[in-house]
Amino acid sequence: MAYADSVLIFFAGSCAGSFLNVCIYRLPRGIGLLAPRRSFCPACRVSIRWPDNIPLFSYLCLGGRCRDCRSAISPVYPLIEIVSGALALLCLARGVGGAAFIYLLFFYALLVISAIDLAHRIIPNRILLLLLLLGVAGTLQLEMPPGGIALPGLLVGALLLLLVRWLGGIIFRREALGMGDVKLGAVVGFFLGWQSFLLALFLGALLGLLSVAFLTCRQSREMPDTIPFAPFLSSGCLLAWCGESVFSFQLSVISSPLSVLEWIAPLNAHLPFTINQ
């Protein structure tokens, strides 16, 4: 991928992140995505002018403050735009086509869900429903994942997190996992298949435990009553999805060193030198 193409893709992804910020703010508050049509400052409610709505650049030019009321703009807004641009680069680096676009939408939805869960401790059902419909379309049209593991993935994701919810309620004598997390696990399992979902769940739980340990070690900060699981599960999904190609390449190296030469051979036609085989 050329440098100019990478910059363009990142900027397009950050523009999508600007819309994701609108979803993150409006959906939990019951505000329509189409009305009001223009974005507005949460503090003074003044509509944002188009020069002040350019991803990343406007935040830097304004010094992180609203032009009208000078209220501080949350750094979460540029952070979401940066992550959205990085996700666009990551998904399109693995190929250009329908599958890459659907997975990009999948991770964008997980980003919105994670941000809302962090701020409000809820997971909107409408996003989960749209994700499930997107997964069904991808499975039927592009076989991603193959239909043989998509439905088992949904069942494993739902039943496993239901089991965690039930056991957590018995051990801690309170709700350990919300039903929104259970539904999210089912949708993620449908997208990834049951094997990749298990890896994503393990990685997400590990990240969650490390975060809890970090917060516990900080004496100056009290532990929150609830810890949202959606951001950790979403991070585990991304790591599991990215790790599939890495793991498959490592297995090929272990199983047959000749496969590495077969992987390197096509590069000879595109390099100014020759790789000795």
C-alpha positions as CSV (number, residue, x, y, z in Angstrom):
1,M,0.0,0.0,0.0
2,A,1.5,3.3,-1.1
3,Y,2.1,6.1,1.5
4,A,-0.4,8.4,-0.2
5,D,-3.0,5.7,-0.2
6,S,-2.4,5.0,3.5
7,V,-2.8,8.7,4.4
8,L,-6.0,8.9,2.4
9,I,-7.4,5.7,4.0
10,F,-6.5,7.0,7.4
11,F,-8.2,10.3,6.8
12,A,-11.3,8.6,5.4
13,G,-11.4,6.4,8.5
14,S,-11.0,9.4,10.8
15,C,-14.0,11.0,9.0
16,A,-16.0,7.8,9.8
17,G,-14.8,8.2,13.4
18,S,-16.3,11.7,13.5
19,F,-19.7,10.0,12.7
20,L,-19.0,7.3,15.3
21,N,-18.6,10.1,17.9
22,V,-22.0,11.3,17.0
23,C,-23.4,7.8,17.6
24,I,-21.6,7.5,20.9
25,Y,-23.0,10.8,22.1
26,R,-26.5,10.6,20.8
27,L,-27.6,6.9,21.1
28,P,-27.5,6.6,24.9
29,R,-29.3,10.0,25.2
30,G,-32.1,9.0,22.8
31,I,-31.2,11.7,20.3
32,G,-31.8,10.9,16.7
33,L,-28.8,10.5,14.4
34,L,-30.4,12.6,11.6
35,A,-32.1,15.3,13.7
36,P,-30.6,17.7,14.5
37,R,-28.7,17.3,11.3
38,R,-25.6,19.2,12.3
39,S,-23.3,18.4,15.2
40,F,-23.5,20.7,18.1
41,C,-21.4,21.6,21.2
42,P,-22.6,19.6,24.2
43,A,-22.0,22.6,26.5
44,C,-23.6,25.6,24.6
45,R,-25.6,23.6,22.1
46,V,-24.4,25.8,19.2
47,S,-24.1,24.0,15.8
48,I,-20.5,23.3,14.9
49,R,-19.3,25.1,11.7
50,W,-17.8,22.9,9.0
51,P,-14.3,24.2,9.4
52,D,-14.5,23.2,13.1
53,N,-15.6,19.7,12.2
54,I,-12.6,18.4,10.3
55,P,-11.3,15.3,12.1
56,L,-8.2,15.8,14.2
57,F,-7.2,19.1,12.5
58,S,-10.0,21.1,14.0
59,Y,-9.4,19.8,17.5
60,L,-5.7,20.9,17.2
61,C,-6.5,24.3,15.7
62,L,-9.1,25.1,18.3
63,G,-6.8,24.0,21.1
64,G,-9.3,21.5,22.3
65,R,-12.0,24.1,23.1
66,C,-15.3,25.1,21.6
67,R,-15.0,28.2,19.4
68,D,-18.2,29.8,20.9
69,C,-18.2,29.0,24.6
70,R,-14.6,28.0,25.0
71,S,-15.6,24.8,26.9
72,A,-13.1,22.0,26.8
73,I,-13.7,19.4,24.1
74,S,-13.2,15.9,25.5
75,P,-10.0,14.2,24.2
76,V,-12.2,11.1,23.6
77,Y,-13.3,12.7,20.3
78,P,-9.9,12.8,18.6
79,L,-9.0,9.5,20.1
80,I,-12.0,7.8,18.5
81,E,-11.1,9.4,15.2
82,I,-7.5,8.2,15.5
83,V,-8.6,4.6,16.3
84,S,-11.1,4.7,13.4
85,G,-8.4,5.7,11.0
86,A,-6.1,3.0,12.3
87,L,-8.9,0.4,12.0
88,A,-9.5,1.4,8.4
89,L,-5.8,0.9,7.6
90,L,-5.7,-2.4,9.4
91,C,-8.7,-3.9,7.7
92,L,-7.9,-2.7,4.2
93,A,-4.2,-3.9,4.7
94,R,-5.6,-7.5,4.8
95,G,-7.4,-7.1,1.4
96,V,-9.8,-4.9,-0.4
97,G,-13.3,-6.2,-0.9
98,G,-16.6,-7.0,0.7
99,A,-15.1,-9.0,3.5
100,A,-12.7,-6.2,4.5
101,F,-15.5,-3.7,4.5
102,I,-17.8,-5.8,6.6
103,Y,-15.1,-6.5,9.2
104,L,-14.3,-2.8,9.2
105,L,-18.0,-2.1,10.0
106,F,-17.9,-4.8,12.6
107,F,-14.9,-3.2,14.5
108,Y,-16.5,0.2,14.1
109,A,-19.6,-1.1,15.8
110,L,-17.5,-2.6,18.6
111,L,-15.8,0.7,19.0
112,V,-19.1,2.5,19.5
113,I,-20.3,-0.2,21.9
114,S,-17.1,-0.1,23.9
115,A,-17.3,3.7,24.3
116,I,-21.0,3.7,25.3
117,D,-20.4,0.8,27.7
118,L,-17.5,2.7,29.3
119,A,-19.5,5.9,29.8
120,H,-23.0,4.6,30.5
121,R,-22.7,0.9,31.3
122,I,-25.1,-0.1,28.6
123,I,-24.9,-1.9,25.3
124,P,-27.6,-0.6,22.8
125,N,-29.7,-3.5,21.4
126,R,-30.1,-1.7,18.0
127,I,-26.4,-1.9,17.4
128,L,-26.3,-5.6,18.3
129,L,-29.2,-6.2,15.9
130,L,-27.5,-4.4,13.1
131,L,-24.3,-6.3,13.8
132,L,-26.1,-9.6,13.6
133,L,-27.8,-8.7,10.3
134,L,-24.4,-7.7,9.0
135,G,-23.0,-11.0,10.1
136,V,-25.8,-12.9,8.4
137,A,-25.2,-11.0,5.2
138,G,-21.4,-11.7,5.3
139,T,-21.9,-15.4,6.0
140,L,-24.4,-15.9,3.2
141,Q,-22.6,-13.8,0.6
142,L,-19.0,-14.1,1.5
143,E,-18.8,-17.1,3.8
144,M,-17.1,-15.1,6.6
145,P,-16.9,-17.1,8.7
146,P,-18.2,-20.3,6.9
147,G,-21.8,-21.0,7.9
148,G,-20.7,-24.3,9.5
149,I,-19.0,-22.4,12.4
150,A,-21.0,-19.2,12.5
151,L,-24.0,-20.7,14.2
152,P,-22.0,-22.8,16.6
153,G,-20.0,-19.6,17.4
154,L,-23.2,-17.8,18.3
155,L,-24.3,-20.6,20.6
156,V,-20.9,-21.0,22.2
157,G,-20.7,-17.2,22.8
158,A,-24.1,-16.9,24.3
159,L,-24.0,-20.1,26.4
160,L,-20.5,-19.5,27.7
161,L,-21.2,-16.0,28.9
162,L,-24.5,-17.1,30.3
163,L,-22.6,-19.6,32.3
164,V,-20.2,-16.9,33.5
165,R,-23.1,-14.7,34.5
166,W,-24.7,-17.6,36.4
167,L,-21.6,-18.6,38.2
168,G,-20.6,-15.0,39.0
169,G,-24.0,-14.4,40.5
170,I,-23.6,-17.4,42.8
171,I,-20.0,-16.6,43.8
172,F,-20.3,-12.8,44.2
173,R,-24.0,-12.8,45.1
174,R,-24.7,-10.0,42.6
175,E,-24.9,-9.6,38.9
176,A,-21.4,-10.4,37.5
177,L,-22.2,-9.9,33.8
178,G,-25.0,-8.0,32.2
179,M,-27.3,-9.5,29.5
180,G,-25.9,-7.0,27.1
181,D,-22.5,-8.7,27.4
182,V,-24.1,-12.0,26.8
183,K,-25.8,-10.8,23.6
184,L,-22.6,-9.2,22.5
185,G,-20.8,-12.5,23.0
186,A,-23.3,-14.2,20.8
187,V,-22.9,-11.7,18.0
188,V,-19.1,-11.8,18.3
189,G,-19.2,-15.6,18.2
190,F,-21.3,-15.5,15.1
191,F,-18.8,-13.2,13.4
192,L,-15.6,-15.0,14.4
193,G,-16.7,-18.6,14.8
194,W,-16.4,-20.5,18.1
195,Q,-12.7,-21.2,18.0
196,S,-11.7,-17.6,17.4
197,F,-14.3,-16.5,19.9
198,L,-12.7,-18.6,22.6
199,L,-9.4,-16.9,21.9
200,A,-11.0,-13.5,21.9
201,L,-12.7,-14.2,25.2
202,F,-9.5,-15.4,26.8
203,L,-7.6,-12.3,25.6
204,G,-10.4,-10.0,26.7
205,A,-10.6,-11.6,30.1
206,L,-6.8,-11.3,30.5
207,L,-6.9,-7.6,29.6
208,G,-9.7,-7.1,32.0
209,L,-7.8,-8.8,34.9
210,L,-4.7,-6.8,34.1
211,S,-6.8,-3.6,34.2
212,V,-8.4,-4.6,37.5
213,A,-4.9,-5.4,39.0
214,F,-3.6,-2.0,37.8
215,L,-6.5,-0.1,39.4
216,T,-6.1,-2.1,42.6
217,C,-2.5,-1.2,42.8
218,R,-3.3,2.5,42.5
219,Q,-3.9,3.5,46.1
220,S,-5.1,6.9,45.2
221,R,-8.1,5.7,43.2
222,E,-11.0,3.7,44.5
223,M,-12.2,0.6,42.6
224,P,-15.4,1.2,40.6
225,D,-18.5,-0.8,41.5
226,T,-18.8,-2.2,38.0
227,I,-16.3,-2.7,35.3
228,P,-17.6,-2.8,31.7
229,F,-16.6,-5.9,29.8
230,A,-17.4,-4.8,26.3
231,P,-14.2,-2.8,25.8
232,F,-12.1,-5.8,26.8
233,L,-14.0,-8.3,24.7
234,S,-13.8,-6.0,21.7
235,S,-10.0,-5.6,22.2
236,G,-9.8,-9.4,22.5
237,C,-11.7,-9.7,19.2
238,L,-9.3,-7.4,17.4
239,L,-6.3,-9.2,18.8
240,A,-7.7,-12.6,17.8
241,W,-8.6,-11.4,14.3
242,C,-5.2,-9.9,13.7
243,G,-3.5,-12.9,15.2
244,E,-5.0,-15.4,12.9
245,S,-2.6,-14.6,10.1
246,V,0.3,-14.5,12.5
247,F,-0.5,-17.8,14.0
248,S,-1.1,-19.5,10.7
249,F,2.3,-18.2,9.4
250,Q,4.0,-19.5,12.6
251,L,2.4,-22.9,12.2
252,S,3.6,-23.0,8.6
253,V,7.1,-22.2,9.7
254,I,7.1,-25.0,12.3
255,S,5.4,-27.6,10.1
256,S,7.4,-27.0,6.9
257,P,10.4,-24.7,6.5
258,L,9.9,-25.0,2.7
259,S,6.6,-23.1,3.1
260,V,8.6,-20.0,4.0
261,L,10.4,-20.2,0.7
262,E,7.1,-20.6,-1.1
263,W,5.9,-17.5,0.7
264,I,9.0,-15.5,-0.1
265,A,9.3,-16.6,-3.8
266,P,6.6,-14.2,-5.2
267,L,8.5,-11.3,-3.7
268,N,11.4,-11.8,-6.1
269,A,9.4,-10.3,-8.9
270,H,8.8,-7.0,-7.0
271,L,12.2,-6.5,-5.3
272,P,15.3,-4.8,-6.9
273,F,17.4,-7.8,-5.7
274,T,16.9,-11.5,-5.6
275,I,16.3,-13.6,-2.4
276,N,18.5,-16.7,-2.5
277,Q,16.5,-19.9,-2.1
